[in-house]
Amino acid sequence: MTAPVLVVGAGPTGLTAACVLWDLGVPCRVVDRRPGPGIAPKGLVLWSGALECLDRLGVAEKIREVALPLAGASYWSKGRRIAGARFGGLTGTAFPGPLCVPQPVTEQALHARLTELGGTVEWETEATAVTVNRGGPAQSVSGGSAQSVTLTLRSARGEETVTVPWLIAADGARSLVRDSVGIPFEGHTFDRMFLIGDGRLEGAAAEAEVQHHITPDGVLVIVPQPDGHRVFFDMEPDGQTDPPTEELLQRLLHERGPGGLRLHGTWWSSRFRVHAKVAPRFREGPVLLAGDAVHAHTTAGGQGLNTGIQDGYDLGWKLASVVRGADPALLDSYEAERRPASVRAVANGDQQTRMWLLRSPAARLLRDTVMRLLSATGLLEKKAIPLLAQLDLDHSGSPAVADLDGAPAVPGILRLGRRAPDLALAPVHGTTAVSLHAYLSAGRHTVLLHGDQAAGELAARAAAIVAERGAGDAVRVLWIRPADPAPGQLPRDGAGFAVAREAGAAPGGSGSPWCAYLRPDGVVAARSGPAGLDALLDRLPSRPPRVTPVPAVRP
């Protein structure tokens, strides 16, 4: 079997994309120049948006079992607490707060899931040359592309030249693929050196709170971990490139911390520069770039890891759809949706880091005053946490969403291009989900029909069309009936679709049957009335899977 997709890079971004492809019936080949899964605990914090992506792949609960829920964050200046925000208050999600877990744990969970799905990673295999082939015969079985990519791969077996219809580049900030296809990496690098140390921290607060101690000489950030703490500092570059010693970290901790803290048993440390960069393009024909290959973040807020996972998920389901017969124009929405999200995340981290590094006494006084005001009014918590969580992204301007014939019948609570709200459900047939979000957690394309018996007839027709196309593994049909069905009408136990009743507040609408297409990421991609159902179904995958899907084992 020749895989239509090659993924370069098996970090969290590449593994997420590969898992989604295999999960949605499209095989891919994955290569990485490293000898095996990552062991450096670079990223630590997983926010709600990334956790929902991991949940759809069946790995979030495994990660949650070993993670530390973070309780909040505080900001200190001149030894006094000036601001704080509590975590864990997000609603409408199974992950109301961030989890702290070393990045290797996330990578190991994704790698294990990839193996379950039938995929592998070819370690110690490096892409050394990349060429985009313009024109040529259309690759109809691989999504209709008339272009391809030729790569040279080097491993212990020697050099290999391969040509594939699609390439996902998740090969990091120094991406060879990005450079090979001529995409620049725009932004800036901070002139400070940053130091990190992971170890045991005696005297630390018992609560799992991230502390930011902002001093005239630099910042100290303390992050609780499941089995220790991380300390983070900035300093003037001194020409050193080796990882910082425990003695240096302890000295900076004594100079900038609240006192009484002792770091020992350090198991990992690093010295590095930080960047704020975003590529102007995320695609060059059949080459699609994701994660650190197209955006570089400061460490503030842990946004790099989270943005990369969401890149991988978005790219994975869209490319799987195209390979399985969806309109290739769907891939135009990848950059249109993910680049603005990346720009926002990079800008947010850049702003936080600049705030840490203020040196002017007047600027520091203004910063502290504003932080106190934002904290006291609750605006810090209300505004900052949703930005970090990356849950409710606005894709209403995306080319991948549309209102179809009869869309005004759909209630306004289902906003086009936005994440679908949660709805309480009473399962009747073909599902055990007690909420819409629980139903969507399977990570499938969902055709939602709402209404009485006429909506049930539409559900039966939609399910028949999906089955005829061989796409039933990737597309699910859900008929939601009103809480009080019309007298004499019973739920239709139709083959190929699920039935549930409203169990809480009704979503509203005109009272007539209505339809909605919810993407694998839970975003409302299309709305219609009965007359628009065929056009809605035409937006879905229309070919059988290339591999047999392996359902996730959920607790």
C-alpha positions in Angstrom: 0.0 0.0 0.0 1.4 3.4 -1.0 0.5 6.1 1.4 -0.8 9.3 -0.2 0.7 11.5 2.6 4.2 11.8 4.0 4.7 13.5 7.4 8.1 14.9 8.2 8.5 15.2 11.9 7.1 13.1 14.7 6.8 15.6 17.5 3.3 16.5 18.9 2.2 18.3 15.7 3.3 15.6 13.3 2.0 12.8 15.4 -1.4 14.5 15.9 -1.7 14.9 12.1 -0.7 11.3 11.5 -3.1 10.0 14.1 -6.0 12.0 12.6 -5.2 10.7 9.1 -5.1 7.1 10.1 -8.2 7.5 12.4 -10.2 8.9 9.4 -9.1 6.1 7.1 -6.1 7.6 5.3 -2.7 5.9 5.7 0.4 8.1 6.0 4.2 7.6 6.2 5.9 9.3 9.1 9.7 10.0 9.2 11.8 11.7 11.8 15.6 12.3 12.0 15.7 11.7 15.8 16.6 8.3 17.1 13.2 8.0 18.9 10.5 9.8 20.7 11.5 13.1 22.4 12.8 13.0 26.0 13.3 16.7 26.5 10.3 18.1 28.5 10.1 21.3 26.4 6.4 22.0 26.6 4.6 21.6 29.8 1.0 23.0 29.7 -1.9 21.7 27.7 -4.9 24.0 27.4 -8.5 23.2 26.7 -8.4 23.5 22.9 -5.5 21.1 22.4 -6.9 18.8 25.0 -10.2 18.5 23.1 -8.2 17.6 20.0 -6.3 14.9 22.0 -9.6 13.7 23.4 -11.0 13.1 19.9 -8.0 10.9 19.3 -8.6 8.9 22.5 -5.5 10.0 24.4 -6.6 12.9 26.6 -7.8 10.8 29.5 -4.5 8.8 29.6 -2.6 12.1 29.7 -5.0 13.5 32.4 -4.3 10.5 34.6 -0.7 11.6 35.1 -1.0 15.3 34.7 -1.2 18.0 37.4 -4.2 20.4 37.1 -3.0 23.9 37.5 -5.0 26.1 39.9 -4.1 29.5 38.7 -1.4 32.1 38.0 -0.1 35.0 40.1 2.1 38.0 39.3 4.5 39.6 41.8 6.5 42.8 41.7 8.8 44.2 44.4 8.0 41.1 46.5 4.2 41.8 46.5 1.4 40.0 44.7 -0.1 42.5 42.2 -2.4 40.2 40.2 -3.8 36.8 39.9 -6.2 34.6 37.9 -7.8 31.3 38.8 -7.9 28.4 36.3 -10.6 25.7 36.0 -13.6 28.0 35.4 -14.1 27.5 31.6 -17.6 26.2 30.8 -18.9 24.2 27.9 -15.8 21.9 27.8 -14.7 18.7 29.4 -11.4 20.4 30.1 -12.2 23.6 32.2 -8.6 24.3 33.1 -5.0 23.6 31.9 -3.0 20.5 32.7 0.7 20.4 33.4 2.4 17.4 31.9 5.9 17.1 30.4 5.9 17.0 26.6 7.4 13.5 26.3 4.2 12.1 28.0 2.1 13.7 25.3 4.3 12.4 22.5 4.4 8.9 24.0 0.5 8.8 24.2 0.2 10.0 20.6 2.9 7.5 19.4 1.1 4.7 21.1 -2.2 5.7 19.5 -0.6 5.9 16.1 0.7 2.3 16.6 -2.8 1.2 17.5 -4.1 2.7 14.4 -1.6 0.8 12.2 1.0 3.6 11.7 4.7 3.6 12.5 7.5 6.2 12.7 10.6 5.7 10.7 13.2 7.1 13.2 16.7 8.2 12.1 15.2 9.1 8.7 16.0 12.6 7.6 14.5 14.6 4.7 17.5 16.2 3.0 16.0 17.6 -0.2 12.4 18.6 -1.2 11.1 19.6 -4.6 7.6 20.6 -5.6 6.6 19.1 -9.0 4.2 21.5 -10.8 1.5 20.1 -13.1 1.5 16.6 -14.4 -1.2 14.0 -14.3 -3.9 14.5 -11.7 -3.7 12.3 -8.6 -7.3 11.5 -8.6 -7.1 8.8 -5.9 -5.3 11.2 -3.6 -7.5 14.2 -3.7 -7.4 15.5 -7.2 -4.0 17.3 -7.0 -2.1 17.8 -10.2 1.0 18.4 -8.2 3.3 16.2 -6.2 6.4 16.4 -4.0 9.7 14.6 -4.4 11.9 14.1 -1.3 15.3 12.6 -0.7 15.3 10.6 2.6 18.5 9.6 4.2 18.8 6.8 6.8 21.0 3.9 7.8 19.7 2.1 4.8 21.0 4.7 2.5 19.3 7.4 0.4 15.8 7.0 -1.0 13.9 9.2 -3.4 10.2 9.2 -3.0 7.4 11.1 -4.7 4.1 11.7 -2.9 0.9 13.6 -3.6 0.9 15.4 -0.3 3.6 16.4 2.3 3.0 17.6 5.8 6.0 19.5 7.2 6.2 19.4 11.0 9.9 19.5 11.2 10.4 22.3 13.6 11.6 25.9 13.7 14.6 25.1 11.6 12.4 23.4 9.0 14.3 22.2 6.0 11.0 21.8 4.1 10.0 25.4 4.7 13.4 26.7 3.5 13.3 24.3 0.5 10.0 25.6 -0.8 11.0 29.3 -0.3 8.7 30.3 2.6 10.4 32.9 4.9 10.1 33.0 8.7 9.2 36.5 9.7 9.4 38.0 13.1 12.1 38.8 15.7 14.3 37.2 18.3 14.6 38.6 21.9 18.0 39.9 22.8 17.9 38.1 26.2 19.0 34.6 27.0 16.5 32.3 28.7 17.3 29.6 31.2 15.1 26.7 32.4 15.6 24.1 35.1 13.4 21.2 36.1 13.9 19.7 39.6 12.8 19.6 43.2 11.9 22.9 44.8 11.9 23.0 48.6 9.8 25.7 50.1 7.4 26.1 47.2 3.7 26.8 47.8 1.5 23.8 48.2 -1.0 25.0 45.6 -0.4 24.3 42.0 -0.1 27.9 41.0 2.2 29.4 38.3 4.1 32.3 39.9 5.6 35.2 37.9 8.1 37.2 39.9 9.0 40.3 37.8 12.1 42.1 39.0 14.2 45.0 37.6 16.9 42.4 36.9 14.7 39.9 35.1 11.8 37.5 35.5 11.5 34.3 37.5 8.6 32.0 36.6 7.8 29.0 38.8 5.7 26.2 37.2 4.5 23.3 39.4 4.9 19.9 37.7 3.5 16.4 38.6 6.8 15.5 40.2 8.6 18.7 40.8 8.9 22.3 39.6 10.2 24.3 36.6 12.1 27.5 37.2 12.5 29.9 34.3 14.7 33.0 34.1 16.0 35.6 31.6 19.5 37.1 31.6 21.9 39.1 29.5 23.7 36.8 27.0 27.1 35.9 28.4 28.5 33.8 25.5 27.6 30.6 27.2 25.8 27.9 25.3 25.9 24.9 27.8 22.8 24.2 29.9 22.9 26.2 33.1 24.2 24.6 36.3 22.1 24.0 39.3 24.3 26.6 41.2 23.5 29.3 38.6 19.8 28.5 38.8 19.8 28.6 42.6 21.6 32.0 42.6 19.0 33.5 40.3 16.2 31.9 42.4 17.7 33.5 45.5 18.0 36.9 43.8 14.6 37.1 42.2 12.4 34.8 44.3 10.4 35.3 47.5 13.0 33.7 49.6 13.2 30.3 51.3 13.4 28.3 48.0 16.0 25.7 47.3 16.4 23.9 44.0 17.9 20.4 44.0 17.9 17.2 42.1 17.7 19.0 38.8 17.0 16.5 36.0 16.9 18.8 33.0 18.1 22.3 32.2 18.4 24.3 29.0 19.7 27.7 27.8 18.1 29.2 24.7 16.8 32.2 22.8 13.2 32.9 22.2 11.5 34.1 19.1 8.2 35.6 18.0 7.8 34.5 14.3 5.0 33.5 11.9 5.5 32.4 8.3 3.5 34.4 5.8 2.3 31.2 4.1 1.4 27.8 5.5 1.2 26.1 2.1 3.1 25.7 -1.1 1.0 23.6 -3.4 0.9 20.1 -2.1 3.3 21.0 0.8 1.5 22.0 4.0 3.4 23.2 7.0 2.4 23.0 10.7 3.6 23.7 14.2 7.0 25.2 14.9 7.8 25.1 11.2 5.5 28.1 10.7 5.2 29.7 14.1 7.7 30.3 16.9 6.5 31.4 20.3 8.0 32.7 23.5 7.4 30.4 26.5 4.7 32.6 28.0 1.5 30.8 28.3 2.7 27.6 26.8 1.2 28.4 23.4 3.6 26.8 21.0 2.7 23.2 21.9 -1.0 23.9 22.0 -1.1 25.8 18.7 0.9 23.0 17.0 -1.4 20.2 18.2 -4.4 22.2 16.9 -2.5 22.7 13.6 -2.0 19.0 13.3 -5.6 18.2 14.0 -7.0 20.7 11.6 -4.6 19.7 8.8 -5.2 16.0 9.4 -8.9 16.0 9.1 -8.9 18.3 6.1 -6.3 16.4 4.2 -8.1 13.1 5.0 -11.3 14.6 3.6 -9.7 15.6 0.4 -8.0 12.3 -0.1 -11.4 10.7 0.4 -13.2 12.8 -2.2 -14.0 16.2 -0.7 -13.4 19.3 -2.7 -9.6 20.0 -2.7 -10.5 23.7 -2.1 -11.1 22.6 1.5 -7.3 22.8 2.0 -7.5 26.5 1.2 -9.1 26.9 4.6 -6.1 25.5 6.4 -4.0 28.6 6.2 -7.1 30.9 6.3 -8.0 29.4 9.7 -4.8 28.4 11.3 -2.5 31.4 10.4 -4.8 34.0 12.2 -4.9 31.7 15.2 -1.1 31.4 15.2 -0.6 35.2 14.8 -2.9 35.8 17.8 -1.1 33.2 19.9 2.4 34.5 19.0 1.4 38.1 19.6 -0.1 37.1 23.0 3.1 35.5 24.1 5.2 38.3 22.7 3.2 40.9 24.6 3.6 38.9 27.9 7.3 38.5 27.4 7.8 42.2 26.7 5.8 43.0 29.8 8.2 40.8 31.9 11.2 42.5 30.5 10.3 46.2 31.1 13.2 48.0 32.7 12.1 51.6 33.0 10.7 52.4 36.5 7.9 54.4 34.9 6.9 51.6 32.6 7.1 49.1 35.4 4.8 51.3 37.6 2.3 51.6 34.8 2.4 47.8 34.2 1.9 47.0 37.8 -1.0 49.5 38.1 -2.8 48.1 35.1 -2.2 44.5 36.3 -3.7 45.3 39.7 -6.8 46.9 38.0 -7.3 44.0 35.6 -7.0 41.5 38.4 -9.3 43.4 40.8 -12.1 43.8 38.2 -11.8 40.2 37.0 -10.9 41.2 33.5 -7.5 39.5 33.6 -9.2 36.1 34.2 -12.1 36.9 31.8 -10.0 38.0 28.9 -6.6 36.2 29.2 -7.8 32.6 30.0 -10.0 32.2 26.9 -7.1 33.5 24.7 -4.8 30.9 26.2 -7.3 28.1 26.0 -7.8 28.6 22.2 -11.3 27.1 22.4 -13.7 29.5 20.7 -11.8 30.5 17.5 -13.8 32.5 14.9 -13.8 30.8 11.5 -16.8 32.6 10.2 -14.8 34.1 7.4 -13.3 30.8 6.4 -13.8 29.5 2.8 -14.7 26.1 4.4 -18.0 27.3 6.0 -21.3 28.3 4.3 -25.0 28.9 4.8 -27.0 26.8 2.3 -30.6 26.8 1.2 -32.9 27.1 4.2 -30.2 28.2 6.6 -32.4 30.8 8.4 -34.3 27.8 10.0 -31.2 26.9 12.0 -31.2 28.5 15.5 -28.7 31.3 16.1 -27.0 29.3 18.9 -25.3 27.3 16.2 -23.1 30.1 14.8 -21.5 29.5 11.5 -17.8 29.0 11.7 -17.8 28.7 15.5 -17.5 25.8 17.9 -20.9 24.1 18.4 -22.4 24.7 21.8 -23.1 21.8 24.1 -26.6 20.5 24.3 -28.0 18.0 26.8 -29.3 14.8 25.1 -31.3 11.8 26.1 -30.0 8.9 24.0 -32.7 6.9 22.2 -31.0 4.7 19.6 -27.4 4.2 18.3 -25.6 6.3 20.9 -25.0 6.5 24.6 -23.9 10.2 24.5 -25.8 12.4 27.0 -24.6 15.6 25.4 -23.7 16.9 22.0 -20.1 17.5 22.9 -19.8 13.9 24.1 -21.2 12.7 20.8 -18.7 15.0 18.9 -15.8 13.7 20.9 -15.5 10.8 18.5 -13.9 13.2 16.0 -16.2 12.4 13.1 -18.0 14.6 10.5 -21.5 14.9 11.9 -24.7 15.6 10.0 -27.2 16.9 12.6 -30.9 16.8 11.8 -33.4 18.4 14.2 -37.1 18.1 14.3 -40.0 15.7 14.4 -40.7 12.8 12.0 -39.8 14.8 8.9 -36.3 15.3 10.3 -36.1 11.6 10.9 -36.9 10.9 7.2 -34.1 13.3 6.3 -31.7 11.5 8.7 -32.6 8.2 7.0 -31.9 9.7 3.6 -28.6 11.2 4.7 -27.4 8.0 6.3 -28.3 6.1 3.1 -26.3 8.5 1.0 -23.3 8.3 3.3 -23.4 4.5 3.3 -23.7 4.3 -0.5 -20.5 6.4 -0.7 -18.7 4.1 1.7 -18.0 7.0 4.1 -19.9 5.7 7.2 -16.7 5.3 9.2 -15.9 9.0 8.9 -19.4 10.5 8.8 -22.1 10.1 11.4 -25.8 11.2 11.3 -27.6 12.3 14.4 -31.3 13.0 14.6 -32.2 15.2 17.6 -35.9 15.1 18.4 -37.8 17.6 20.5 -38.1 16.8 24.2 -41.9 16.3 23.7 -42.4 14.6 20.3 -45.8 15.1 18.6 -48.4 12.6 19.8 -48.3 9.2 18.2 -44.8 9.6 16.8 -42.1 7.2 18.0 -38.4 7.6 17.6 -37.3 6.0 14.3 -34.8 3.2 14.9 -33.2 3.6 11.5 -30.0 1.8 10.5 -27.0 4.0 10.0 -27.9 7.0 12.2 -28.3 7.8 15.9 -31.4 9.2 17.6 -31.5 11.4 20.7 -34.1 13.7 22.4 -33.5 17.1 23.8 -32.9 16.8 27.5 -32.4 20.4 28.4 -33.1 23.8 27.0 -34.2 23.6 23.4 -31.7 25.1 20.9 -34.6 27.1 19.3 -35.2 27.7 15.7 -38.3 28.1 13.5 -39.9 24.9 14.4 -39.3 23.4 11.0 -36.7 20.7 10.4 -33.2 22.0 10.0 -29.7 20.5 9.3 -26.2 21.4 10.3 -22.8 19.9 9.4 -20.4 19.8 12.3 -16.8 19.2 11.4 -14.5 16.8 13.2 -13.2 19.7 15.3 -16.8 20.6 16.4 -17.1 23.7 14.3 -20.4 24.5 12.5 -19.4 24.2 8.8 -22.7 24.4 7.1 -26.4 25.1 8.0 -29.4 24.4 5.9 -33.1 23.5 5.7 -34.3 20.3 4.1 -33.8 21.7 0.6 -30.1 22.3 1.3 -29.4 18.8 2.6 -27.9 17.4 -0.7 -25.5 20.4 -1.0 -24.6 19.9 2.7 -23.7 16.2 2.1 -21.6 17.2 -1.0 -19.2 18.9 1.4 -18.3 15.6 3.1 -15.9 12.8 2.3 -17.4 10.6 -0.5 -14.9 7.7 -0.8 -14.4 4.5 1.3 -11.4 4.5 3.7 -8.0 3.4 2.5 -7.4 1.6 5.9 -9.8 0.1 8.5 -10.3 2.5 11.3 -9.5 1.4 14.9 -11.9 3.0 17.4 -10.3 4.6 20.4 -10.6 2.8 23.7 -12.3 5.3 26.0 -12.7 5.0 29.8 
